[in-house]
Amino acid sequence: MEVRENRDKVASALRSALARDKTRTQVFDISDLGLVEMTRKRISEGLVEALSTTCPMCEGRGIVLDESLL
């Protein structure tokens, strides 16, 4: 988007849509390359932690997938 006003409108629409989300989100302006930077607070554990357990063979340095979740 070359017109700054249009970029501002898109960023504003994104912010208002994210305002309904209960997770804290911060949206920055759209860059000259058309990229939007945003941060979102993590509220739960990641997928690796949710789907695996600590490896008993290597003293916790690896992971073993929980096959019951696959």
CHARMM-style PDB file with segment names, atoms N, HN, CA, C and O in Angstrom:
ATOM      1  N   MET     1       0.837  -1.177   0.000  1.00  0.00      PROA
ATOM      2  CA  MET     1       0.000   0.000   0.000  1.00  0.00      PROA
ATOM      3  C   MET     1       0.879   1.235   0.000  1.00  0.00      PROA
ATOM      4  O   MET     1       1.725   1.422   0.874  1.00  0.00      PROA
ATOM      5  N   GLU     2       0.665   2.048  -0.970  1.00  0.00      PROA
ATOM      6  HN  GLU     2      -0.022   1.897  -1.680  1.00  0.00      PROA
ATOM      7  CA  GLU     2       1.494   3.244  -1.094  1.00  0.00      PROA
ATOM      8  C   GLU     2       0.902   4.439  -0.355  1.00  0.00      PROA
ATOM      9  O   GLU     2       1.638   5.325   0.080  1.00  0.00      PROA
ATOM     10  N   VAL     3      -0.406   4.468  -0.212  1.00  0.00      PROA
ATOM     11  HN  VAL     3      -1.004   3.749  -0.566  1.00  0.00      PROA
ATOM     12  CA  VAL     3      -1.054   5.609   0.428  1.00  0.00      PROA
ATOM     13  C   VAL     3      -1.050   5.410   1.944  1.00  0.00      PROA
ATOM     14  O   VAL     3      -1.618   4.447   2.459  1.00  0.00      PROA
ATOM     15  N   ARG     4      -0.407   6.325   2.637  1.00  0.00      PROA
ATOM     16  HN  ARG     4       0.054   7.107   2.218  1.00  0.00      PROA
ATOM     17  CA  ARG     4      -0.264   6.237   4.096  1.00  0.00      PROA
ATOM     18  C   ARG     4      -1.623   6.165   4.798  1.00  0.00      PROA
ATOM     19  O   ARG     4      -1.777   5.445   5.785  1.00  0.00      PROA
ATOM     20  N   GLU     5      -2.591   6.900   4.295  1.00  0.00      PROA
ATOM     21  HN  GLU     5      -2.465   7.485   3.494  1.00  0.00      PROA
ATOM     22  CA  GLU     5      -3.929   6.911   4.902  1.00  0.00      PROA
ATOM     23  C   GLU     5      -4.566   5.521   4.873  1.00  0.00      PROA
ATOM     24  O   GLU     5      -5.233   5.119   5.827  1.00  0.00      PROA
ATOM     25  N   ASN     6      -4.359   4.793   3.781  1.00  0.00      PROA
ATOM     26  HN  ASN     6      -3.817   5.119   3.006  1.00  0.00      PROA
ATOM     27  CA  ASN     6      -4.907   3.436   3.678  1.00  0.00      PROA
ATOM     28  C   ASN     6      -4.225   2.489   4.663  1.00  0.00      PROA
ATOM     29  O   ASN     6      -4.879   1.642   5.272  1.00  0.00      PROA
ATOM     30  N   ARG     7      -2.915   2.634   4.814  1.00  0.00      PROA
ATOM     31  HN  ARG     7      -2.384   3.322   4.319  1.00  0.00      PROA
ATOM     32  CA  ARG     7      -2.194   1.811   5.796  1.00  0.00      PROA
ATOM     33  C   ARG     7      -2.709   2.072   7.202  1.00  0.00      PROA
ATOM     34  O   ARG     7      -2.866   1.139   7.990  1.00  0.00      PROA
ATOM     35  N   ASP     8      -2.972   3.330   7.522  1.00  0.00      PROA
ATOM     36  HN  ASP     8      -2.845   4.088   6.882  1.00  0.00      PROA
ATOM     37  CA  ASP     8      -3.498   3.685   8.838  1.00  0.00      PROA
ATOM     38  C   ASP     8      -4.886   3.086   9.063  1.00  0.00      PROA
ATOM     39  O   ASP     8      -5.200   2.638  10.166  1.00  0.00      PROA
ATOM     40  N   LYS     9      -5.714   3.080   8.019  1.00  0.00      PROA
ATOM     41  HN  LYS     9      -5.458   3.445   7.123  1.00  0.00      PROA
ATOM     42  CA  LYS     9      -7.058   2.500   8.133  1.00  0.00      PROA
ATOM     43  C   LYS     9      -6.990   0.991   8.390  1.00  0.00      PROA
ATOM     44  O   LYS     9      -7.745   0.460   9.205  1.00  0.00      PROA
ATOM     45  N   VAL    10      -6.093   0.316   7.700  1.00  0.00      PROA
ATOM     46  HN  VAL    10      -5.480   0.747   7.039  1.00  0.00      PROA
ATOM     47  CA  VAL    10      -5.939  -1.136   7.890  1.00  0.00      PROA
ATOM     48  C   VAL    10      -5.436  -1.435   9.301  1.00  0.00      PROA
ATOM     49  O   VAL    10      -5.942  -2.347   9.956  1.00  0.00      PROA
ATOM     50  N   ALA    11      -4.456  -0.687   9.770  1.00  0.00      PROA
ATOM     51  HN  ALA    11      -4.045   0.053   9.238  1.00  0.00      PROA
ATOM     52  CA  ALA    11      -3.915  -0.885  11.117  1.00  0.00      PROA
ATOM     53  C   ALA    11      -4.995  -0.616  12.165  1.00  0.00      PROA
ATOM     54  O   ALA    11      -5.084  -1.327  13.166  1.00  0.00      PROA
ATOM     55  N   SER    12      -5.800   0.395  11.937  1.00  0.00      PROA
ATOM     56  HN  SER    12      -5.727   0.973  11.124  1.00  0.00      PROA
ATOM     57  CA  SER    12      -6.880   0.715  12.868  1.00  0.00      PROA
ATOM     58  C   SER    12      -7.920  -0.399  12.905  1.00  0.00      PROA
ATOM     59  O   SER    12      -8.401  -0.767  13.977  1.00  0.00      PROA
ATOM     60  N   ALA    13      -8.269  -0.937  11.734  1.00  0.00      PROA
ATOM     61  HN  ALA    13      -7.879  -0.638  10.863  1.00  0.00      PROA
ATOM     62  CA  ALA    13      -9.235  -2.039  11.672  1.00  0.00      PROA
ATOM     63  C   ALA    13      -8.689  -3.281  12.376  1.00  0.00      PROA
ATOM     64  O   ALA    13      -9.434  -3.979  13.064  1.00  0.00      PROA
ATOM     65  N   LEU    14      -7.410  -3.556  12.212  1.00  0.00      PROA
ATOM     66  HN  LEU    14      -6.805  -2.988  11.653  1.00  0.00      PROA
ATOM     67  CA  LEU    14      -6.779  -4.692  12.882  1.00  0.00      PROA
ATOM     68  C   LEU    14      -6.800  -4.507  14.396  1.00  0.00      PROA
ATOM     69  O   LEU    14      -7.108  -5.441  15.136  1.00  0.00      PROA
ATOM     70  N   ARG    15      -6.474  -3.312  14.851  1.00  0.00      PROA
ATOM     71  HN  ARG    15      -6.223  -2.553  14.250  1.00  0.00      PROA
ATOM     72  CA  ARG    15      -6.492  -3.033  16.293  1.00  0.00      PROA
ATOM     73  C   ARG    15      -7.898  -3.189  16.875  1.00  0.00      PROA
ATOM     74  O   ARG    15      -8.063  -3.751  17.958  1.00  0.00      PROA
ATOM     75  N   SER    16      -8.896  -2.699  16.168  1.00  0.00      PROA
ATOM     76  HN  SER    16      -8.762  -2.243  15.288  1.00  0.00      PROA
ATOM     77  CA  SER    16     -10.259  -2.797  16.696  1.00  0.00      PROA
ATOM     78  C   SER    16     -10.744  -4.242  16.696  1.00  0.00      PROA
ATOM     79  O   SER    16     -11.486  -4.636  17.596  1.00  0.00      PROA
ATOM     80  N   ALA    17     -10.346  -5.038  15.711  1.00  0.00      PROA
ATOM     81  HN  ALA    17      -9.744  -4.718  14.980  1.00  0.00      PROA
ATOM     82  CA  ALA    17     -10.719  -6.455  15.695  1.00  0.00      PROA
ATOM     83  C   ALA    17     -10.044  -7.211  16.831  1.00  0.00      PROA
ATOM     84  O   ALA    17     -10.653  -8.089  17.442  1.00  0.00      PROA
ATOM     85  N   LEU    18      -8.787  -6.873  17.118  1.00  0.00      PROA
ATOM     86  HN  LEU    18      -8.292  -6.159  16.622  1.00  0.00      PROA
ATOM     87  CA  LEU    18      -8.059  -7.543  18.188  1.00  0.00      PROA
ATOM     88  C   LEU    18      -8.491  -7.063  19.571  1.00  0.00      PROA
ATOM     89  O   LEU    18      -8.195  -7.718  20.570  1.00  0.00      PROA
ATOM     90  N   ALA    19      -9.178  -5.945  19.642  1.00  0.00      PROA
ATOM     91  HN  ALA    19      -9.419  -5.413  18.830  1.00  0.00      PROA
ATOM     92  CA  ALA    19      -9.642  -5.429  20.935  1.00  0.00      PROA
ATOM     93  C   ALA    19     -10.640  -6.379  21.583  1.00  0.00      PROA
ATOM     94  O   ALA    19     -10.788  -6.377  22.805  1.00  0.00      PROA
ATOM     95  N   ARG    20     -11.324  -7.187  20.783  1.00  0.00      PROA
ATOM     96  HN  ARG    20     -11.204  -7.188  19.791  1.00  0.00      PROA
ATOM     97  CA  ARG    20     -12.287  -8.155  21.320  1.00  0.00      PROA
ATOM     98  C   ARG    20     -11.612  -9.384  21.918  1.00  0.00      PROA
ATOM     99  O   ARG    20     -12.226 -10.131  22.680  1.00  0.00      PROA
ATOM    100  N   ASP    21     -10.342  -9.588  21.567  1.00  0.00      PROA
ATOM    101  HN  ASP    21      -9.843  -8.981  20.949  1.00  0.00      PROA
ATOM    102  CA  ASP    21      -9.584 -10.728  22.096  1.00  0.00      PROA
ATOM    103  C   ASP    21      -9.160 -10.421  23.526  1.00  0.00      PROA
ATOM    104  O   ASP    21      -8.640  -9.341  23.807  1.00  0.00      PROA
ATOM    105  N   LYS    22      -9.382 -11.369  24.426  1.00  0.00      PROA
ATOM    106  HN  LYS    22      -9.804 -12.246  24.198  1.00  0.00      PROA
ATOM    107  CA  LYS    22      -9.041 -11.112  25.830  1.00  0.00      PROA
ATOM    108  C   LYS    22      -7.535 -11.188  26.102  1.00  0.00      PROA
ATOM    109  O   LYS    22      -7.072 -10.734  27.149  1.00  0.00      PROA
ATOM    110  N   THR    23      -6.776 -11.754  25.172  1.00  0.00      PROA
ATOM    111  HN  THR    23      -7.152 -12.122  24.321  1.00  0.00      PROA
ATOM    112  CA  THR    23      -5.325 -11.807  25.317  1.00  0.00      PROA
ATOM    113  C   THR    23      -4.726 -10.469  24.900  1.00  0.00      PROA
ATOM    114  O   THR    23      -5.090  -9.912  23.865  1.00  0.00      PROA
ATOM    115  N   ARG    24      -3.820  -9.967  25.701  1.00  0.00      PROA
ATOM    116  HN  ARG    24      -3.524 -10.420  26.542  1.00  0.00      PROA
ATOM    117  CA  ARG    24      -3.207  -8.660  25.434  1.00  0.00      PROA
ATOM    118  C   ARG    24      -2.391  -8.716  24.146  1.00  0.00      PROA
ATOM    119  O   ARG    24      -1.485  -9.537  24.007  1.00  0.00      PROA
ATOM    120  N   THR    25      -2.724  -7.833  23.209  1.00  0.00      PROA
ATOM    121  HN  THR    25      -3.460  -7.166  23.322  1.00  0.00      PROA
ATOM    122  CA  THR    25      -2.042  -7.768  21.922  1.00  0.00      PROA
ATOM    123  C   THR    25      -1.635  -6.328  21.642  1.00  0.00      PROA
ATOM    124  O   THR    25      -2.390  -5.396  21.919  1.00  0.00      PROA
ATOM    125  N   GLN    26      -0.450  -6.155  21.098  1.00  0.00      PROA
ATOM    126  HN  GLN    26       0.163  -6.913  20.874  1.00  0.00      PROA
ATOM    127  CA  GLN    26       0.033  -4.826  20.746  1.00  0.00      PROA
ATOM    128  C   GLN    26       0.346  -4.820  19.253  1.00  0.00      PROA
ATOM    129  O   GLN    26       1.119  -5.652  18.778  1.00  0.00      PROA
ATOM    130  N   VAL    27      -0.255  -3.880  18.503  1.00  0.00      PROA
ATOM    131  HN  VAL    27      -0.884  -3.204  18.889  1.00  0.00      PROA
ATOM    132  CA  VAL    27      -0.061  -3.778  17.060  1.00  0.00      PROA
ATOM    133  C   VAL    27       0.671  -2.480  16.760  1.00  0.00      PROA
ATOM    134  O   VAL    27       0.294  -1.417  17.252  1.00  0.00      PROA
ATOM    135  N   PHE    28       1.717  -2.572  15.949  1.00  0.00      PROA
ATOM    136  HN  PHE    28       2.023  -3.436  15.548  1.00  0.00      PROA
ATOM    137  CA  PHE    28       2.488  -1.406  15.548  1.00  0.00      PROA
ATOM    138  C   PHE    28       2.082  -0.989  14.146  1.00  0.00      PROA
ATOM    139  O   PHE    28       1.367  -1.723  13.465  1.00  0.00      PROA
ATOM    140  N   ASP    29       2.522   0.161  13.714  1.00  0.00      PROA
ATOM    141  HN  ASP    29       3.104   0.758  14.267  1.00  0.00      PROA
ATOM    142  CA  ASP    29       2.168   0.670  12.389  1.00  0.00      PROA
ATOM    143  C   ASP    29       2.705  -0.238  11.287  1.00  0.00      PROA
ATOM    144  O   ASP    29       3.667  -0.979  11.486  1.00  0.00      PROA
ATOM    145  N   ILE    30       2.068  -0.164  10.130  1.00  0.00      PROA
ATOM    146  HN  ILE    30       1.286   0.438   9.968  1.00  0.00      PROA
ATOM    147  CA  ILE    30       2.513  -0.929   8.968  1.00  0.00      PROA
ATOM    148  C   ILE    30       3.768  -0.263   8.414  1.00  0.00      PROA
ATOM    149  O   ILE    30       3.819   0.956   8.254  1.00  0.00      PROA
ATOM    150  N   SER    31       4.774  -1.078   8.124  1.00  0.00      PROA
ATOM    151  HN  SER    31       4.732  -2.069   8.254  1.00  0.00      PROA
ATOM    152  CA  SER    31       6.049  -0.542   7.629  1.00  0.00      PROA
ATOM    153  C   SER    31       5.938  -0.149   6.162  1.00  0.00      PROA
ATOM    154  O   SER    31       4.927  -0.410   5.510  1.00  0.00      PROA
ATOM    155  N   ASP    32       6.983   0.477   5.656  1.00  0.00      PROA
ATOM    156  HN  ASP    32       7.805   0.689   6.186  1.00  0.00      PROA
ATOM    157  CA  ASP    32       7.022   0.852   4.242  1.00  0.00      PROA
ATOM    158  C   ASP    32       6.998  -0.378   3.332  1.00  0.00      PROA
ATOM    159  O   ASP    32       6.614  -0.285   2.166  1.00  0.00      PROA
ATOM    160  N   LEU    33       7.405  -1.518   3.865  1.00  0.00      PROA
ATOM    161  HN  LEU    33       7.717  -1.594   4.812  1.00  0.00      PROA
ATOM    162  CA  LEU    33       7.368  -2.768   3.101  1.00  0.00      PROA
ATOM    163  C   LEU    33       6.013  -3.461   3.180  1.00  0.00      PROA
ATOM    164  O   LEU    33       5.810  -4.498   2.549  1.00  0.00      PROA
ATOM    165  N   GLY    34       5.086  -2.899   3.949  1.00  0.00      PROA
ATOM    166  HN  GLY    34       5.251  -2.056   4.462  1.00  0.00      PROA
ATOM    167  CA  GLY    34       3.744  -3.470   4.066  1.00  0.00      PROA
ATOM    168  C   GLY    34       3.628  -4.537   5.139  1.00  0.00      PROA
ATOM    169  O   GLY    34       2.685  -5.328   5.122  1.00  0.00      PROA
ATOM    170  N   LEU    35       4.564  -4.572   6.068  1.00  0.00      PROA
ATOM    171  HN  LEU    35       5.330  -3.929   6.082  1.00  0.00      PROA
ATOM    172  CA  LEU    35       4.549  -5.567   7.135  1.00  0.00      PROA
ATOM    173  C   LEU    35       3.954  -4.978   8.407  1.00  0.00      PROA
ATOM    174  O   LEU    35       4.164  -3.807   8.720  1.00  0.00      PROA
ATOM    175  N   VAL    36       3.211  -5.802   9.133  1.00  0.00      PROA
ATOM    176  HN  VAL    36       3.040  -6.754   8.879  1.00  0.00      PROA
ATOM    177  CA  VAL    36       2.634  -5.385  10.407  1.00  0.00      PROA
ATOM    178  C   VAL    36       3.370  -6.127  11.512  1.00  0.00      PROA
ATOM    179  O   VAL    36       3.449  -7.355  11.499  1.00  0.00      PROA
ATOM    180  N   GLU    37       3.907  -5.378  12.467  1.00  0.00      PROA
ATOM    181  HN  GLU    37       3.843  -4.380  12.477  1.00  0.00      PROA
ATOM    182  CA  GLU    37       4.523  -5.994  13.642  1.00  0.00      PROA
ATOM    183  C   GLU    37       3.496  -6.016  14.745  1.00  0.00      PROA
ATOM    184  O   GLU    37       2.803  -5.028  14.990  1.00  0.00      PROA
ATOM    185  N   MET    38       3.402  -7.173  15.418  1.00  0.00      PROA
ATOM    186  HN  MET    38       3.964  -7.975  15.219  1.00  0.00      PROA
ATOM    187  CA  MET    38       2.490  -7.269  16.545  1.00  0.00      PROA
ATOM    188  C   MET    38       3.030  -8.254  17.558  1.00  0.00      PROA
ATOM    189  O   MET    38       3.765  -9.179  17.213  1.00  0.00      PROA
ATOM    190  N   THR    39       2.661  -8.047  18.811  1.00  0.00      PROA
ATOM    191  HN  THR    39       2.064  -7.295  19.091  1.00  0.00      PROA
ATOM    192  CA  THR    39       3.031  -8.966  19.880  1.00  0.00      PROA
ATOM    193  C   THR    39       1.756  -9.458  20.525  1.00  0.00      PROA
ATOM    194  O   THR    39       0.750  -8.749  20.563  1.00  0.00      PROA
ATOM    195  N   ARG    40       1.801 -10.669  21.028  1.00  0.00      PROA
ATOM    196  HN  ARG    40       2.618 -11.246  20.997  1.00  0.00      PROA
ATOM    197  CA  ARG    40       0.634 -11.247  21.708  1.00  0.00      PROA
ATOM    198  C   ARG    40       1.143 -12.008  22.914  1.00  0.00      PROA
ATOM    199  O   ARG    40       2.039 -12.844  22.798  1.00  0.00      PROA
ATOM    200  N   LYS    41       0.580 -11.724  24.057  1.00  0.00      PROA
ATOM    201  HN  LYS    41      -0.148 -11.046  24.152  1.00  0.00      PROA
ATOM    202  CA  LYS    41       1.024 -12.366  25.288  1.00  0.00      PROA
ATOM    203  C   LYS    41       0.688 -13.852  25.254  1.00  0.00      PROA
ATOM    204  O   LYS    41      -0.443 -14.233  24.950  1.00  0.00      PROA
ATOM    205  N   ARG    42       1.665 -14.682  25.566  1.00  0.00      PROA
ATOM    206  HN  ARG    42       2.583 -14.372  25.814  1.00  0.00      PROA
ATOM    207  CA  ARG    42       1.449 -16.122  25.607  1.00  0.00      PROA
ATOM    208  C   ARG    42       0.708 -16.455  26.901  1.00  0.00      PROA
ATOM    209  O   ARG    42       1.126 -16.044  27.983  1.00  0.00      PROA
ATOM    210  N   ILE    43      -0.390 -17.198  26.786  1.00  0.00      PROA
ATOM    211  HN  ILE    43      -0.729 -17.532  25.907  1.00  0.00      PROA
ATOM    212  CA  ILE    43      -1.185 -17.511  27.970  1.00  0.00      PROA
ATOM    213  C   ILE    43      -1.162 -18.992  28.325  1.00  0.00      PROA
ATOM    214  O   ILE    43      -1.691 -19.390  29.364  1.00  0.00      PROA
ATOM    215  N   SER    44      -0.559 -19.802  27.477  1.00  0.00      PROA
ATOM    216  HN  SER    44      -0.129 -19.479  26.634  1.00  0.00      PROA
ATOM    217  CA  SER    44      -0.487 -21.228  27.782  1.00  0.00      PROA
ATOM    218  C   SER    44       0.859 -21.774  27.328  1.00  0.00      PROA
ATOM    219  O   SER    44       1.647 -21.070  26.697  1.00  0.00      PROA
ATOM    220  N   GLU    45       1.111 -23.026  27.655  1.00  0.00      PROA
ATOM    221  HN  GLU    45       0.470 -23.598  28.168  1.00  0.00      PROA
ATOM    222  CA  GLU    45       2.364 -23.638  27.252  1.00  0.00      PROA
ATOM    223  C   GLU    45       2.387 -23.866  25.743  1.00  0.00      PROA
ATOM    224  O   GLU    45       1.341 -23.877  25.095  1.00  0.00      PROA
ATOM    225  N   GLY    46       3.567 -24.045  25.196  1.00  0.00      PROA
ATOM    226  HN  GLY    46       4.417 -24.036  25.723  1.00  0.00      PROA
ATOM    227  CA  GLY    46       3.713 -24.266  23.766  1.00  0.00      PROA
ATOM    228  C   GLY    46       3.289 -25.662  23.358  1.00  0.00      PROA
ATOM    229  O   GLY    46       3.021 -26.509  24.210  1.00  0.00      PROA
ATOM    230  N   LEU    47       3.227 -25.906  22.053  1.00  0.00      PROA
ATOM    231  HN  LEU    47       3.445 -25.218  21.361  1.00  0.00      PROA
ATOM    232  CA  LEU    47       2.808 -27.204  21.540  1.00  0.00      PROA
ATOM    233  C   LEU    47       3.751 -28.323  21.948  1.00  0.00      PROA
ATOM    234  O   LEU    47       3.304 -29.419  22.287  1.00  0.00      PROA
ATOM    235  N   VAL    48       5.058 -28.056  21.917  1.00  0.00      PROA
ATOM    236  HN  VAL    48       5.421 -27.166  21.642  1.00  0.00      PROA
ATOM    237  CA  VAL    48       6.022 -29.108  22.283  1.00  0.00      PROA
ATOM    238  C   VAL    48       5.793 -29.533  23.732  1.00  0.00      PROA
ATOM    239  O   VAL    48       5.780 -30.726  24.034  1.00  0.00      PROA
ATOM    240  N   GLU    49       5.613 -28.574  24.616  1.00  0.00      PROA
ATOM    241  HN  GLU    49       5.623 -27.605  24.370  1.00  0.00      PROA
ATOM    242  CA  GLU    49       5.396 -28.902  26.021  1.00  0.00      PROA
ATOM    243  C   GLU    49       4.050 -29.601  26.227  1.00  0.00      PROA
ATOM    244  O   GLU    49       3.942 -30.495  27.067  1.00  0.00      PROA
ATOM    245  N   ALA    50       3.041 -29.208  25.481  1.00  0.00      PROA
ATOM    246  HN  ALA    50       3.129 -28.482  24.799  1.00  0.00      PROA
ATOM    247  CA  ALA    50       1.707 -29.786  25.641  1.00  0.00      PROA
ATOM    248  C   ALA    50       1.631 -31.214  25.118  1.00  0.00      PROA
ATOM    249  O   ALA    50       0.863 -32.022  25.639  1.00  0.00      PROA
ATOM    250  N   LEU    51       2.421 -31.537  24.091  1.00  0.00      PROA
ATOM    251  HN  LEU    51       3.045 -30.880  23.668  1.00  0.00      PROA
ATOM    252  CA  LEU    51       2.323 -32.843  23.450  1.00  0.00      PROA
ATOM    253  C   LEU    51       3.475 -33.788  23.773  1.00  0.00      PROA
ATOM    254  O   LEU    51       3.616 -34.822  23.121  1.00  0.00      PROA
ATOM    255  N   SER    52       4.300 -33.461  24.760  1.00  0.00      PROA
ATOM    256  HN  SER    52       4.186 -32.620  25.290  1.00  0.00      PROA
ATOM    257  CA  SER    52       5.442 -34.307  25.059  1.00  0.00      PROA
ATOM    258  C   SER    52       5.722 -34.348  26.553  1.00  0.00      PROA
ATOM    259  O   SER    52       5.166 -33.573  27.332  1.00  0.00      PROA
ATOM    260  N   THR    53       6.597 -35.268  26.930  1.00  0.00      PROA
ATOM    261  HN  THR    53       7.048 -35.897  26.298  1.00  0.00      PROA
ATOM    262  CA  THR    53       7.078 -35.358  28.309  1.00  0.00      PROA
ATOM    263  C   THR    53       8.606 -35.352  28.275  1.00  0.00      PROA
ATOM    264  O   THR    53       9.201 -35.598  27.226  1.00  0.00      PROA
ATOM    265  N   THR    54       9.235 -35.076  29.395  1.00  0.00      PROA
ATOM    266  HN  THR    54       8.751 -34.875  30.247  1.00  0.00      PROA
ATOM    267  CA  THR    54      10.694 -35.046  29.457  1.00  0.00      PROA
ATOM    268  C   THR    54      11.254 -36.450  29.243  1.00  0.00      PROA
ATOM    269  O   THR    54      10.699 -37.424  29.752  1.00  0.00      PROA
ATOM    270  N   CYS    55      12.332 -36.554  28.505  1.00  0.00      PROA
ATOM    271  HN  CYS    55      12.782 -35.763  28.092  1.00  0.00      PROA
ATOM    272  CA  CYS    55      12.950 -37.840  28.184  1.00  0.00      PROA
ATOM    273  C   CYS    55      13.666 -38.409  29.413  1.00  0.00      PROA
ATOM    274  O   CYS    55      14.552 -37.757  29.965  1.00  0.00      PROA
ATOM    275  N   PRO    56      13.291 -39.616  29.844  1.00  0.00      PROA
ATOM    276  CA  PRO    56      13.938 -40.211  31.004  1.00  0.00      PROA
ATOM    277  C   PRO    56      15.335 -40.771  30.701  1.00  0.00      PROA
ATOM    278  O   PRO    56      16.108 -41.006  31.630  1.00  0.00      PROA
ATOM    279  N   MET    57      15.671 -40.986  29.441  1.00  0.00      PROA
ATOM    280  HN  MET    57      15.043 -40.795  28.687  1.00  0.00      PROA
ATOM    281  CA  MET    57      16.940 -41.593  29.067  1.00  0.00      PROA
ATOM    282  C   MET    57      18.102 -40.594  29.029  1.00  0.00      PROA
ATOM    283  O   MET    57      19.252 -40.963  29.265  1.00  0.00      PROA
ATOM    284  N   CYS    58      17.797 -39.351  28.737  1.00  0.00      PROA
ATOM    285  HN  CYS    58      16.863 -39.051  28.546  1.00  0.00      PROA
ATOM    286  CA  CYS    58      18.890 -38.385  28.567  1.00  0.00      PROA
ATOM    287  C   CYS    58      18.826 -37.273  29.616  1.00  0.00      PROA
ATOM    288  O   CYS    58      19.318 -36.169  29.380  1.00  0.00      PROA
ATOM    289  N   GLU    59      18.236 -37.553  30.743  1.00  0.00      PROA
ATOM    290  HN  GLU    59      17.836 -38.449  30.934  1.00  0.00      PROA
ATOM    291  CA  GLU    59      18.173 -36.611  31.863  1.00  0.00      PROA
ATOM    292  C   GLU    59      17.482 -35.301  31.495  1.00  0.00      PROA
ATOM    293  O   GLU    59      17.884 -34.223  31.932  1.00  0.00      PROA
ATOM    294  N   GLY    60      16.438 -35.419  30.684  1.00  0.00      PROA
ATOM    295  HN  GLY    60      16.111 -36.295  30.328  1.00  0.00      PROA
ATOM    296  CA  GLY    60      15.606 -34.260  30.403  1.00  0.00      PROA
ATOM    297  C   GLY    60      16.050 -33.381  29.264  1.00  0.00      PROA
ATOM    298  O   GLY    60      15.447 -32.332  29.036  1.00  0.00      PROA
ATOM    299  N   ARG    61      17.087 -33.769  28.533  1.00  0.00      PROA
ATOM    300  HN  ARG    61      17.576 -34.621  28.718  1.00  0.00      PROA
ATOM    301  CA  ARG    61      17.546 -32.911  27.435  1.00  0.00      PROA
ATOM    302  C   ARG    61      16.792 -33.160  26.135  1.00  0.00      PROA
ATOM    303  O   ARG    61      16.900 -32.365  25.201  1.00  0.00      PROA
ATOM    304  N   GLY    62      16.054 -34.217  26.060  1.00  0.00      PROA
ATOM    305  HN  GLY    62      15.967 -34.863  26.819  1.00  0.00      PROA
ATOM    306  CA  GLY    62      15.263 -34.524  24.865  1.00  0.00      PROA
ATOM    307  C   GLY    62      13.796 -34.596  25.228  1.00  0.00      PROA
ATOM    308  O   GLY    62      13.414 -34.320  26.366  1.00  0.00      PROA
ATOM    309  N   ILE    63      12.987 -34.962  24.278  1.00  0.00      PROA
ATOM    310  HN  ILE    63      13.297 -35.186  23.354  1.00  0.00      PROA
ATOM    311  CA  ILE    63      11.559 -35.095  24.542  1.00  0.00      PROA
ATOM    312  C   ILE    63      11.066 -36.411  23.967  1.00  0.00      PROA
ATOM    313  O   ILE    63      11.642 -36.938  23.016  1.00  0.00      PROA
ATOM    314  N   VAL    64       9.992 -36.942  24.552  1.00  0.00      PROA
ATOM    315  HN  VAL    64       9.523 -36.514  25.325  1.00  0.00      PROA
ATOM    316  CA  VAL    64       9.330 -38.131  24.072  1.00  0.00      PROA
ATOM    317  C   VAL    64       7.887 -37.732  23.815  1.00  0.00      PROA
ATOM    318  O   VAL    64       7.194 -37.277  24.725  1.00  0.00      PROA
ATOM    319  N   LEU    65       7.427 -37.902  22.571  1.00  0.00      PROA
ATOM    320  HN  LEU    65       7.989 -38.272  21.832  1.00  0.00      PROA
ATOM    321  CA  LEU    65       6.054 -37.533  22.252  1.00  0.00      PROA
ATOM    322  C   LEU    65       5.076 -38.452  22.947  1.00  0.00      PROA
ATOM    323  O   LEU    65       5.285 -39.663  23.015  1.00  0.00      PROA
ATOM    324  N   ASP    66       4.013 -37.877  23.460  1.00  0.00      PROA
ATOM    325  HN  ASP    66       3.842 -36.893  23.405  1.00  0.00      PROA
ATOM    326  CA  ASP    66       2.950 -38.632  24.088  1.00  0.00      PROA
ATOM    327  C   ASP    66       2.054 -39.188  22.996  1.00  0.00      PROA
ATOM    328  O   ASP    66       1.218 -38.464  22.456  1.00  0.00      PROA
ATOM    329  N   GLU    67       2.216 -40.474  22.661  1.00  0.00      PROA
ATOM    330  HN  GLU    67       2.895 -41.062  23.100  1.00  0.00      PROA
ATOM    331  CA  GLU    67       1.520 -41.078  21.527  1.00  0.00      PROA
ATOM    332  C   GLU    67       0.014 -41.119  21.717  1.00  0.00      PROA
ATOM    333  O   GLU    67      -0.712 -41.228  20.729  1.00  0.00      PROA
ATOM    334  N   SER    68      -0.480 -41.037  22.923  1.00  0.00      PROA
ATOM    335  HN  SER    68       0.110 -40.949  23.726  1.00  0.00      PROA
ATOM    336  CA  SER    68      -1.931 -41.050  23.135  1.00  0.00      PROA
ATOM    337  C   SER    68      -2.591 -39.768  22.627  1.00  0.00      PROA
ATOM    338  O   SER    68      -3.802 -39.726  22.413  1.00  0.00      PROA
ATOM    339  N   LEU    69      -1.785 -38.725  22.437  1.00  0.00      PROA
ATOM    340  HN  LEU    69      -0.800 -38.759  22.610  1.00  0.00      PROA
ATOM    341  CA  LEU    69      -2.328 -37.456  21.944  1.00  0.00      PROA
ATOM    342  C   LEU    69      -2.270 -37.348  20.432  1.00  0.00      PROA
ATOM    343  O   LEU    69      -2.824 -36.408  19.861  1.00  0.00      PROA
ATOM    344  N   LEU    70      -1.617 -38.285  19.776  1.00  0.00      PROA
ATOM    345  HN  LEU    70      -1.167 -39.048  20.239  1.00  0.00      PROA
ATOM    346  CA  LEU    70      -1.485 -38.232  18.307  1.00  0.00      PROA
ATOM    347  C   LEU    70      -2.646 -38.884  17.614  1.00  0.00      PROA
ATOM    348  OT1 LEU    70      -2.688 -38.924  16.384  1.00  0.00      PROA
TER     349      LEU     70
END
